Amino acid sequence: MKKVLPIVVLMVIFATATISVSAQNKLGHVDIEHVVSILPDIKKADSLLQIFKRDSIENALPYYISEYQRKDSIAKAATTPAAIKQTAQQEANQYLQMIQNWDQVSQMEYNRKSQEILGPYFSRAYELINTVAKENGYAWVFKQDALMVAPQTDDLLPLIAKKLGVTIPAAPPAAAPGNR
């Protein structure tokens, strides 16, 4: 009996430890872009990005074209001194390069501004995810679409929406197989 008691005690300790370890490994998933999309003031950021696109990016190309034409005409004018011609030609070539690569240049500028404006929203979303995970006992939170195979996890978006006091917009209905 004296030998059985320590074994039973060890089994109880092992079972308790296993239960507490498995309870700490609660798994959840969330898409940070969805969290950002339900933040109450995200429409303000979207509006700022649209204004930037309209006022800065869309107006820049015509400006670069006119500057290229102006610098090119200075470089080609017979009365322009040689030193000025060389500088004007270099500047015209820079404008021409920007015009030729406008899609890339404009996309890089939009991405830069987008990161500047949306950065605080993503930081806030990360904080919300961490807070909700801790408050609800989640040890692991994944971005579900990043995993090829994963065990069933809980979606944290409804918990985050509840914490924010917002409702999650309904997803658009999926297209019928024959209507694509």
Secondary structure by P-SEA (a helix, b strand, c coil): caaaaaaaaaaaaaaaaaaaaaaaaccccccaaaaaaaccaaaaaaaaaaaaaaccccaaaaaaaaaaaaaaaaaacccccaaaaaaaaaaaaaaaaaaaaaaaaaaaaaaaaaaaaaaaaaaaaaaaaaaaaaaacccccccccccccccccccaaaaaaaaacccccccccccccccc
